[in-house]
Amino acid sequence: MLAKLLLISALLLPASTFKGGTLCVHRPFRLPPLRSTPPEPTSATSPSRPSKHLKYDVLILGSGPTSLSLAALLTSSWSSSSSGGAAPSVCVASSQFSKPWIPNYGAWTTEWESLSSSYASLGVSGLSVDAVDRRWSSTSCYFEEGEADTSRVDVGAPYLRISRDGLKRCFTEDRGYDVVEADHESEALGVNVFDRGVAMDESGTTITLSDGTKVTARVVIDGTGAESRLTVRDRRGEGYQIAYGVECDVSVSGGKAGDYELDKMTLFDYRTGWSDDPSLQTAPTFMYVMPLGGSKVFFEETSLVAAPAVSFRTCKERLHERLKAMGLKVENVTETEYCYIPMGGSVPLPHQRIVPAGAAAGLVHPSTGYQICRTLAANVNLASAIRESYGMRPDEASARAQGALWTPEQVRQRDFAVFGGDFLMSQSAVGLQGFFEGFFKLDFEAWHGFLAMWRTLPNSGTHDTWYARLLFGVKFLAKLPPTVALALVASIATFTVRDLPRVSLPRSVTPLF
């Protein structure tokens, strides 16, 4: 509890430096009361209290999209038929299972439709219909100062807002897995070394949960998020994405809310002319806009990636000032969102018996913060590896599962994006304006492939070899303003030296390592 109080206090102060858990909360923004007794655990197949020692093939810790999509894939009809018999027995352990998901998720339509088809073929349907809240046929960005009509860049690619309630239903209705509504209370002191609550032997891994229940499984999955206490990662070089958002009513006129067209989603508004505050240059933020119909709009002021992090207070103040400069007044707020996303760092260290997934596995895009599509796509690989590991010893099964996520080439692809995030952290607002203006001048397949950057997502093939990434970099440099291009070239040298002895960037764009 003390750690939570310190984290939230730091976030609400301007120019705060902090390290804490992945945080995304809605108003009212207050800590939950302390419980005198733990919540009652429940089973998905029985209303009665489960026995104190349960055994499963797979235990999944956490109940966000990472955990529940994997549970659904492992217990789907496809999983049963592909294994020639019963699907693996799966338990999800999380005190938050019955609570609604909080974050607002957006995705490129191309990626989401691809995922929907993939999941439907694997026995998990509804992603393209039940899990979509809103669609836009086109996406806009604003980089140059000046009037909206002349500074707007129409990216053209369709975008959608994911229905978090609908997505959760896709993974929980008619579920074939059990649920214990309790959490692990362990912390890793090193690889496979924990302070308490974890026991490992040849039969599997036993986790002691907060209600006293012990669960033993051949494979244990850590789906508890980017600040997992179970997964060991090298977190050097991390940056942080901070966002403050409101879903509200504003005045609309002529098909617009201020400068923003109501039939388009606005991905970036990096303009700074609405304020003379010099900190906009040194700690830049942008506006992200989702028109939701009528006068209802979701606005979010976002710091893309920074270290130290921009504070929530700064993002909140800028959101209201930016909208006020357009003549917009926030009214009838129905939702307030605070989001904190750690980005970058390394992939998890090898040989860990507890297998990280989603953000715990480093699947957050190191340059953009995108995660939901990458996680869902990666879970298809992970589910397949877990099924194929049937009969293996626990250590072998865990190694196979983790290897399915981070193949050597996938790590090199991620290293390329880690450098991108590091460069973005060094840029002023003018630098970011030039960077993204050049970025979206690339062919759709090239820029979209960089944003997707997972081997089974559309257009990722444009970045899946060292040569493809090198060619992308050369083409990108040619699109950038000269000052940004020179800064990028200089950053290649400084990052490479600072990153030693890992040589992650040279390894990602040459065949020499």
DOKOLDO-675327 format. One record per residue (C-alpha): residue in one letter; x, y, z; residue number from 1. Coordinates in nm, 3 decimals, padded with zeros to 5 digits. Example, Ala and Ser with C-alpha at 12.3 -4.5 7.8 and 13.67 -1.06 7.14 Angstrom:
a, 01.230, -00.450, 00.780, 1
s, 01.367, -00.106, 00.714, 2
END
This chain:
m, 00.000, 00.000, 00.000, 1
l, 00.284, 00.240, 00.083, 2
a, 00.439, 00.172, -00.258, 3
k, 00.111, 00.261, -00.428, 4
l, 00.082, 00.586, -00.234, 5
l, 00.437, 00.686, -00.326, 6
l, 00.379, 00.605, -00.694, 7
i, 00.058, 00.803, -00.721, 8
s, 00.206, 01.098, -00.532, 9
a, 00.497, 01.106, -00.778, 10
l, 00.272, 01.089, -01.082, 11
l, 00.060, 01.381, -00.971, 12
l, 00.358, 01.611, -00.924, 13
p, 00.505, 01.800, -01.222, 14
a, 00.837, 01.675, -01.360, 15
s, 00.836, 01.370, -01.136, 16
t, 01.072, 01.077, -01.175, 17
f, 00.915, 00.747, -01.080, 18
k, 00.922, 00.374, -01.125, 19
g, 00.608, 00.183, -01.049, 20
g, 00.346, -00.056, -01.177, 21
t, 00.159, -00.026, -01.502, 22
l, -00.122, 00.206, -01.407, 23
c, -00.443, 00.288, -01.585, 24
v, -00.730, 00.405, -01.370, 25
h, -01.060, 00.587, -01.408, 26
r, -01.222, 00.841, -01.182, 27
p, -01.285, 00.838, -00.896, 28
f, -00.906, 00.824, -00.858, 29
r, -00.863, 00.678, -00.510, 30
l, -00.706, 00.372, -00.359, 31
p, -00.937, 00.083, -00.272, 32
p, -01.003, 00.028, 00.098, 33
l, -00.796, -00.229, 00.280, 34
r, -00.968, -00.564, 00.316, 35
s, -00.993, -00.722, 00.656, 36
t, -01.040, -01.058, 00.487, 37
p, -00.937, -01.177, 00.137, 38
p, -01.203, -01.213, -00.134, 39
e, -01.366, -01.551, -00.175, 40
p, -01.208, -01.752, -00.459, 41
t, -01.447, -01.893, -00.716, 42
s, -01.432, -02.166, -00.977, 43
a, -01.565, -02.113, -01.327, 44
t, -01.713, -02.464, -01.322, 45
s, -01.852, -02.466, -00.970, 46
p, -01.993, -02.203, -00.734, 47
s, -01.838, -02.381, -00.436, 48
r, -01.507, -02.288, -00.281, 49
p, -01.222, -02.483, -00.444, 50
s, -01.001, -02.716, -00.246, 51
k, -00.688, -02.573, -00.088, 52
h, -00.451, -02.749, -00.331, 53
l, -00.546, -02.746, -00.699, 54
k, -00.359, -02.902, -00.990, 55
y, -00.372, -02.792, -01.355, 56
d, -00.174, -02.820, -01.673, 57
v, -00.151, -02.439, -01.696, 58
l, -00.186, -02.164, -01.435, 59
i, -00.224, -01.809, -01.568, 60
l, -00.165, -01.521, -01.326, 61
g, -00.357, -01.202, -01.406, 62
s, -00.690, -01.132, -01.574, 63
g, -00.625, -00.865, -01.837, 64
p, -00.642, -00.920, -02.215, 65
t, -00.309, -01.105, -02.209, 66
s, -00.423, -01.364, -01.956, 67
l, -00.780, -01.417, -02.068, 68
s, -00.705, -01.436, -02.442, 69
l, -00.444, -01.704, -02.371, 70
a, -00.684, -01.895, -02.146, 71
a, -00.952, -01.881, -02.416, 72
l, -00.711, -02.006, -02.684, 73
l, -00.585, -02.292, -02.469, 74
t, -00.934, -02.417, -02.385, 75
s, -01.109, -02.353, -02.718, 76
s, -01.263, -02.622, -02.936, 77
w, -00.963, -02.580, -03.169, 78
s, -00.727, -02.662, -02.884, 79
s, -00.916, -02.982, -02.809, 80
s, -00.933, -03.099, -03.170, 81
s, -00.573, -03.011, -03.246, 82
s, -00.447, -03.212, -02.950, 83
g, -00.660, -03.514, -03.042, 84
g, -00.843, -03.509, -02.711, 85
a, -00.918, -03.282, -02.419, 86
a, -00.779, -02.931, -02.405, 87
p, -00.528, -02.865, -02.128, 88
s, -00.674, -02.787, -01.788, 89
v, -00.629, -02.415, -01.721, 90
c, -00.674, -02.197, -01.414, 91
v, -00.673, -01.815, -01.410, 92
a, -00.579, -01.659, -01.075, 93
s, -00.661, -01.293, -01.016, 94
s, -00.861, -01.094, -00.762, 95
q, -00.956, -00.857, -01.048, 96
f, -01.121, -01.119, -01.268, 97
s, -01.479, -01.000, -01.208, 98
k, -01.395, -00.631, -01.247, 99
p, -01.425, -00.443, -01.579, 100
w, -01.120, -00.363, -01.785, 101
i, -01.017, 00.001, -01.764, 102
p, -00.791, 00.113, -02.053, 103
n, -00.913, 00.252, -02.384, 104
y, -00.768, 00.037, -02.661, 105
g, -00.727, 00.155, -03.019, 106
a, -00.602, -00.047, -03.318, 107
w, -00.542, -00.022, -03.689, 108
t, -00.832, -00.192, -03.863, 109
t, -00.596, -00.396, -04.081, 110
e, -00.438, -00.554, -03.774, 111
w, -00.763, -00.612, -03.588, 112
e, -00.936, -00.783, -03.880, 113
s, -00.633, -01.008, -03.925, 114
l, -00.643, -01.100, -03.556, 115
s, -01.019, -01.157, -03.569, 116
s, -00.980, -01.406, -03.854, 117
s, -00.692, -01.579, -03.678, 118
y, -00.879, -01.613, -03.349, 119
a, -01.201, -01.729, -03.518, 120
s, -01.008, -02.006, -03.693, 121
l, -00.879, -02.110, -03.349, 122
g, -01.224, -02.128, -03.191, 123
v, -01.241, -01.780, -03.034, 124
s, -01.487, -01.567, -03.232, 125
g, -01.642, -01.222, -03.215, 126
l, -01.340, -00.991, -03.221, 127
s, -01.443, -00.805, -03.539, 128
v, -01.804, -00.751, -03.426, 129
d, -01.858, -00.783, -03.051, 130
a, -01.520, -00.637, -02.960, 131
v, -01.539, -00.321, -03.174, 132
d, -01.690, -00.008, -03.025, 133
r, -01.628, 00.248, -03.302, 134
r, -01.472, 00.260, -03.649, 135
w, -01.321, 00.546, -03.851, 136
s, -01.249, 00.519, -04.221, 137
s, -00.946, 00.747, -04.201, 138
t, -00.685, 00.881, -03.959, 139
s, -00.543, 01.233, -03.934, 140
c, -00.230, 01.390, -03.784, 141
y, -00.121, 01.750, -03.721, 142
f, 00.249, 01.833, -03.724, 143
e, 00.305, 02.178, -03.875, 144
e, 00.192, 02.495, -03.704, 145
g, -00.087, 02.690, -03.868, 146
e, -00.450, 02.651, -03.961, 147
a, -00.597, 02.303, -03.917, 148
d, -00.697, 02.261, -04.282, 149
t, -00.343, 02.333, -04.404, 150
s, -00.148, 02.153, -04.129, 151
r, -00.353, 01.833, -04.128, 152
v, -00.194, 01.517, -04.271, 153
d, -00.446, 01.252, -04.373, 154
v, -00.280, 00.916, -04.314, 155
g, -00.574, 00.742, -04.475, 156
a, -00.556, 00.412, -04.283, 157
p, -00.878, 00.308, -04.104, 158
y, -00.874, 00.285, -03.725, 159
l, -01.105, 00.147, -03.458, 160
r, -01.176, 00.164, -03.089, 161
i, -01.190, -00.172, -02.918, 162
s, -01.484, -00.242, -02.690, 163
r, -01.311, -00.352, -02.373, 164
d, -01.635, -00.504, -02.236, 165
g, -01.703, -00.681, -02.563, 166
l, -01.347, -00.811, -02.587, 167
k, -01.363, -00.947, -02.234, 168
r, -01.688, -01.127, -02.316, 169
c, -01.519, -01.290, -02.617, 170
f, -01.266, -01.444, -02.378, 171
t, -01.494, -01.528, -02.085, 172
e, -01.832, -01.643, -02.221, 173
d, -01.861, -02.022, -02.230, 174
r, -01.510, -02.039, -02.088, 175
g, -01.345, -02.374, -02.040, 176
y, -01.104, -02.262, -01.767, 177
d, -01.138, -02.225, -01.392, 178
v, -01.091, -01.906, -01.194, 179
v, -00.956, -01.842, -00.846, 180
e, -01.014, -01.482, -00.744, 181
a, -00.691, -01.436, -00.553, 182
d, -00.343, -01.306, -00.639, 183
h, 00.012, -01.429, -00.602, 184
e, 00.214, -01.251, -00.333, 185
s, 00.564, -01.342, -00.448, 186
e, 00.858, -01.136, -00.573, 187
a, 01.151, -01.259, -00.779, 188
l, 01.491, -01.203, -00.619, 189
g, 01.666, -01.349, -00.923, 190
v, 01.599, -01.605, -01.196, 191
n, 01.384, -01.876, -01.033, 192
v, 01.453, -01.738, -00.686, 193
f, 01.156, -01.591, -00.496, 194
d, 01.103, -01.440, -00.154, 195
r, 00.802, -01.660, -00.079, 196
g, 00.503, -01.841, -00.222, 197
v, 00.673, -02.025, -00.512, 198
a, 00.797, -02.385, -00.503, 199
m, 00.947, -02.568, -00.800, 200
d, 01.014, -02.938, -00.851, 201
e, 01.004, -03.198, -01.128, 202
s, 00.624, -03.215, -01.120, 203
g, 00.572, -02.844, -01.181, 204
t, 00.550, -02.507, -01.009, 205
t, 00.333, -02.443, -00.704, 206
i, 00.207, -02.090, -00.637, 207
t, 00.057, -01.997, -00.301, 208
l, -00.216, -01.737, -00.354, 209
s, -00.334, -01.458, -00.127, 210
d, -00.629, -01.662, 00.005, 211
g, -00.404, -01.955, 00.100, 212
t, -00.490, -02.169, -00.201, 213
k, -00.197, -02.358, -00.352, 214
v, -00.205, -02.419, -00.727, 215
t, 00.040, -02.655, -00.895, 216
a, 00.082, -02.647, -01.274, 217
r, 00.326, -02.782, -01.527, 218
v, 00.337, -02.438, -01.693, 219
v, 00.281, -02.108, -01.508, 220
i, 00.221, -01.791, -01.710, 221
d, 00.289, -01.443, -01.576, 222
g, 00.030, -01.209, -01.729, 223
t, 00.048, -00.949, -01.452, 224
g, 00.180, -00.659, -01.658, 225
a, 00.488, -00.453, -01.734, 226
e, 00.586, -00.408, -01.369, 227
s, 00.554, -00.778, -01.286, 228
r, 00.713, -00.888, -00.961, 229
l, 00.771, -01.239, -01.098, 230
t, 00.965, -01.175, -01.421, 231
v, 01.330, -01.073, -01.423, 232
r, 01.429, -00.821, -01.693, 233
d, 01.709, -00.572, -01.751, 234
r, 01.519, -00.244, -01.731, 235
r, 01.805, -00.013, -01.831, 236
g, 01.703, 00.254, -02.080, 237
e, 01.331, 00.235, -02.011, 238
g, 01.105, 00.527, -02.095, 239
y, 00.749, 00.596, -01.987, 240
q, 00.435, 00.685, -02.176, 241
i, 00.196, 00.901, -01.973, 242
a, -00.153, 01.000, -02.078, 243
y, -00.449, 01.183, -01.928, 244
g, -00.780, 01.139, -02.107, 245
v, -01.145, 01.238, -02.077, 246
e, -01.458, 01.113, -02.250, 247
c, -01.689, 01.411, -02.257, 248
d, -01.926, 01.633, -02.450, 249
v, -01.801, 01.937, -02.642, 250
s, -01.964, 02.178, -02.882, 251
v, -01.957, 02.063, -03.244, 252
s, -02.013, 02.260, -03.562, 253
g, -01.977, 02.187, -03.931, 254
g, -01.876, 01.827, -03.871, 255
k, -01.592, 01.930, -03.639, 256
a, -01.508, 01.956, -03.270, 257
g, -01.268, 02.247, -03.275, 258
d, -01.008, 02.154, -03.538, 259
y, -01.090, 01.782, -03.528, 260
e, -01.310, 01.625, -03.795, 261
l, -01.576, 01.403, -03.645, 262
d, -01.554, 01.136, -03.914, 263
k, -01.181, 01.080, -03.861, 264
m, -00.967, 00.960, -03.575, 265
t, -00.677, 01.193, -03.484, 266
l, -00.367, 00.994, -03.398, 267
f, -00.125, 01.285, -03.331, 268
d, -00.172, 01.657, -03.281, 269
y, 00.179, 01.776, -03.204, 270
r, 00.112, 02.146, -03.268, 271
t, 00.237, 02.384, -02.999, 272
g, 00.115, 02.722, -03.127, 273
w, -00.174, 02.726, -02.882, 274
s, 00.065, 02.803, -02.593, 275
d, 00.388, 02.996, -02.530, 276
d, 00.496, 02.759, -02.252, 277
p, 00.861, 02.664, -02.328, 278
s, 00.819, 02.325, -02.162, 279
l, 00.609, 02.216, -02.462, 280
q, 00.936, 02.199, -02.655, 281
t, 01.146, 02.023, -02.393, 282
a, 00.875, 01.785, -02.269, 283
p, 00.642, 01.752, -02.571, 284
t, 00.296, 01.598, -02.563, 285
f, 00.032, 01.539, -02.828, 286
m, -00.346, 01.515, -02.843, 287
y, -00.515, 01.185, -02.940, 288
v, -00.881, 01.219, -03.041, 289
m, -01.160, 00.963, -03.086, 290
p, -01.497, 01.113, -03.194, 291
l, -01.765, 00.882, -03.054, 292
g, -02.080, 01.018, -03.218, 293
g, -02.282, 01.334, -03.168, 294
s, -02.102, 01.566, -02.929, 295
k, -01.926, 01.284, -02.743, 296
v, -01.546, 01.273, -02.788, 297
f, -01.257, 01.098, -02.616, 298
f, -00.957, 01.333, -02.584, 299
e, -00.621, 01.220, -02.450, 300
e, -00.309, 01.431, -02.399, 301
t, -00.010, 01.198, -02.422, 302
s, 00.363, 01.204, -02.364, 303
l, 00.478, 00.944, -02.617, 304
v, 00.790, 00.833, -02.429, 305
a, 01.011, 01.017, -02.183, 306
a, 01.255, 00.960, -01.899, 307
p, 01.189, 01.101, -01.648, 308
a, 00.819, 01.077, -01.715, 309
v, 00.595, 01.376, -01.778, 310
s, 00.344, 01.405, -01.494, 311
f, -00.029, 01.340, -01.509, 312
r, -00.086, 01.696, -01.388, 313
t, 00.106, 01.837, -01.685, 314
c, -00.093, 01.627, -01.932, 315
k, -00.422, 01.727, -01.769, 316
e, -00.341, 02.097, -01.775, 317
r, -00.230, 02.084, -02.138, 318
l, -00.542, 01.897, -02.246, 319
h, -00.771, 02.163, -02.108, 320
e, -00.555, 02.451, -02.234, 321
r, -00.532, 02.304, -02.584, 322
l, -00.907, 02.255, -02.606, 323
k, -00.973, 02.602, -02.463, 324
a, -00.754, 02.753, -02.735, 325
m, -00.989, 02.590, -02.990, 326
g, -01.292, 02.731, -02.814, 327
l, -01.390, 02.393, -02.668, 328
k, -01.516, 02.347, -02.313, 329
v, -01.516, 02.001, -02.156, 330
e, -01.865, 01.915, -02.026, 331
n, -02.048, 01.606, -01.897, 332
v, -01.736, 01.399, -01.836, 333
t, -01.834, 01.032, -01.836, 334
e, -01.488, 00.886, -01.802, 335
t, -01.144, 01.000, -01.692, 336
e, -00.834, 00.798, -01.767, 337
y, -00.479, 00.804, -01.633, 338
c, -00.237, 00.575, -01.816, 339
y, 00.125, 00.490, -01.740, 340
i, 00.310, 00.250, -01.972, 341
p, 00.676, 00.150, -01.925, 342
m, 00.849, 00.107, -02.263, 343
g, 01.182, -00.033, -02.377, 344
g, 01.431, -00.222, -02.164, 345
s, 01.525, -00.578, -02.256, 346
v, 01.327, -00.895, -02.312, 347
p, 01.302, -01.123, -02.005, 348
l, 01.615, -01.309, -01.901, 349
p, 01.622, -01.672, -02.020, 350
h, 01.566, -01.993, -01.818, 351
q, 01.279, -01.859, -01.608, 352
r, 01.037, -02.134, -01.504, 353
i, 00.745, -01.887, -01.483, 354
v, 00.677, -01.780, -01.843, 355
p, 00.608, -01.407, -01.896, 356
a, 00.341, -01.301, -02.146, 357
g, 00.212, -00.968, -02.274, 358
a, 00.366, -00.660, -02.114, 359
a, 00.551, -00.877, -01.861, 360
a, 00.732, -01.031, -02.160, 361
g, 00.830, -00.690, -02.300, 362
l, 00.567, -00.695, -02.575, 363
v, 00.484, -00.324, -02.544, 364
h, 00.613, -00.159, -02.861, 365
p, 00.932, 00.023, -02.748, 366
s, 00.872, 00.323, -02.978, 367
t, 00.496, 00.370, -02.966, 368
g, 00.343, 00.195, -02.664, 369
y, 00.117, -00.019, -02.882, 370
q, 00.050, -00.351, -02.714, 371
i, -00.296, -00.504, -02.755, 372
c, -00.256, -00.641, -03.110, 373
r, 00.102, -00.755, -03.050, 374
t, -00.005, -00.940, -02.735, 375
l, -00.303, -01.112, -02.895, 376
a, -00.091, -01.215, -03.193, 377
a, 00.191, -01.341, -02.971, 378
n, -00.053, -01.544, -02.763, 379
v, -00.134, -01.755, -03.069, 380
n, 00.235, -01.851, -03.083, 381
l, 00.244, -01.903, -02.707, 382
a, -00.069, -02.121, -02.697, 383
s, 00.067, -02.339, -02.975, 384
a, 00.398, -02.386, -02.793, 385
i, 00.222, -02.478, -02.467, 386
r, 00.011, -02.740, -02.643, 387
e, 00.316, -02.884, -02.816, 388
s, 00.502, -02.906, -02.486, 389
y, 00.262, -03.165, -02.345, 390
g, 00.466, -03.442, -02.186, 391
m, 00.779, -03.232, -02.148, 392
r, 00.936, -03.165, -01.812, 393
p, 00.837, -02.826, -01.661, 394
d, 01.171, -02.658, -01.739, 395
e, 01.162, -02.780, -02.100, 396
a, 00.799, -02.673, -02.141, 397
s, 00.873, -02.325, -02.004, 398
a, 01.175, -02.283, -02.230, 399
r, 00.973, -02.386, -02.534, 400
a, 00.697, -02.138, -02.447, 401
q, 00.932, -01.844, -02.391, 402
g, 01.124, -01.933, -02.708, 403
a, 00.801, -01.917, -02.906, 404
l, 00.768, -01.550, -02.816, 405
w, 01.123, -01.423, -02.853, 406
t, 01.288, -01.592, -03.145, 407
p, 01.634, -01.451, -03.225, 408
e, 01.496, -01.258, -03.523, 409
q, 01.204, -01.121, -03.321, 410
v, 01.452, -00.995, -03.059, 411
r, 01.654, -00.819, -03.331, 412
q, 01.336, -00.660, -03.463, 413
r, 01.252, -00.538, -03.113, 414
d, 01.607, -00.403, -03.066, 415
f, 01.553, -00.185, -03.373, 416
a, 01.239, -00.039, -03.215, 417
v, 01.416, 00.011, -02.880, 418
f, 01.662, 00.241, -03.057, 419
g, 01.366, 00.426, -03.209, 420
g, 01.216, 00.485, -02.866, 421
d, 01.549, 00.604, -02.729, 422
f, 01.581, 00.856, -03.012, 423
l, 01.226, 00.984, -02.962, 424
m, 01.300, 01.051, -02.594, 425
s, 01.578, 01.290, -02.698, 426
q, 01.365, 01.502, -02.931, 427
s, 01.195, 01.836, -02.880, 428
a, 00.846, 01.904, -03.014, 429
v, 00.999, 02.036, -03.338, 430
g, 01.204, 01.719, -03.372, 431
l, 00.901, 01.497, -03.316, 432
q, 00.695, 01.696, -03.564, 433
g, 00.962, 01.643, -03.829, 434
f, 01.012, 01.279, -03.735, 435
f, 00.649, 01.177, -03.774, 436
e, 00.586, 01.396, -04.075, 437
g, 00.868, 01.206, -04.249, 438
f, 00.747, 00.873, -04.106, 439
f, 00.404, 00.900, -04.265, 440
k, 00.555, 00.995, -04.600, 441
l, 00.679, 00.637, -04.625, 442
d, 00.472, 00.374, -04.803, 443
f, 00.184, 00.240, -04.592, 444
e, 00.339, -00.107, -04.574, 445
a, 00.665, 00.036, -04.439, 446
w, 00.529, 00.260, -04.164, 447
h, 00.249, 00.022, -04.070, 448
g, 00.494, -00.267, -04.050, 449
f, 00.708, -00.069, -03.805, 450
l, 00.406, 00.005, -03.584, 451
a, 00.292, -00.360, -03.592, 452
m, 00.635, -00.526, -03.570, 453
w, 00.516, -00.875, -03.479, 454
r, 00.581, -01.156, -03.720, 455
t, 00.218, -01.261, -03.773, 456
l, 00.069, -00.913, -03.804, 457
p, 00.011, -00.751, -04.146, 458
n, 00.313, -00.581, -04.310, 459
s, 00.558, -00.693, -04.042, 460
g, 00.750, -00.863, -04.319, 461
t, 00.884, -00.521, -04.415, 462
h, 01.096, -00.536, -04.096, 463
d, 01.162, -00.906, -04.038, 464
t, 01.525, -00.926, -04.160, 465
w, 01.834, -00.716, -04.096, 466
y, 01.837, -00.610, -04.461, 467
a, 01.471, -00.502, -04.455, 468
r, 01.532, -00.292, -04.144, 469
l, 01.844, -00.135, -04.290, 470
l, 01.658, -00.050, -04.612, 471
f, 01.372, 00.099, -04.407, 472
g, 01.621, 00.316, -04.217, 473
v, 01.783, 00.448, -04.535, 474
k, 01.445, 00.531, -04.694, 475
f, 01.328, 00.694, -04.372, 476
l, 01.635, 00.918, -04.346, 477
a, 01.562, 01.048, -04.695, 478
k, 01.211, 01.157, -04.585, 479
l, 01.323, 01.347, -04.274, 480
p, 01.400, 01.719, -04.244, 481
p, 01.781, 01.764, -04.254, 482
t, 01.811, 01.862, -03.887, 483
v, 01.617, 01.555, -03.770, 484
a, 01.810, 01.329, -04.009, 485
l, 02.142, 01.455, -03.873, 486
a, 02.022, 01.408, -03.515, 487
l, 01.916, 01.052, -03.598, 488
v, 02.256, 00.968, -03.749, 489
a, 02.434, 01.113, -03.445, 490
s, 02.204, 00.917, -03.216, 491
i, 02.301, 00.591, -03.389, 492
a, 02.661, 00.643, -03.276, 493
t, 02.585, 00.758, -02.922, 494
f, 02.326, 00.485, -02.861, 495
t, 02.561, 00.214, -02.986, 496
v, 02.840, 00.326, -02.751, 497
r, 02.604, 00.367, -02.455, 498
d, 02.449, 00.025, -02.520, 499
l, 02.780, -00.163, -02.506, 500
p, 02.846, -00.449, -02.467, 501
r, 02.503, -00.548, -02.602, 502
v, 02.552, -00.413, -02.962, 503
s, 02.175, -00.443, -03.003, 504
l, 02.141, -00.184, -03.281, 505
p, 02.426, -00.314, -03.504, 506
r, 02.291, -00.665, -03.451, 507
s, 01.946, -00.557, -03.573, 508
v, 02.063, -00.405, -03.904, 509
t, 02.369, -00.612, -04.001, 510
p, 02.449, -00.985, -04.034, 511
l, 02.767, -00.945, -03.824, 512
f, 02.644, -01.039, -03.479, 513
END
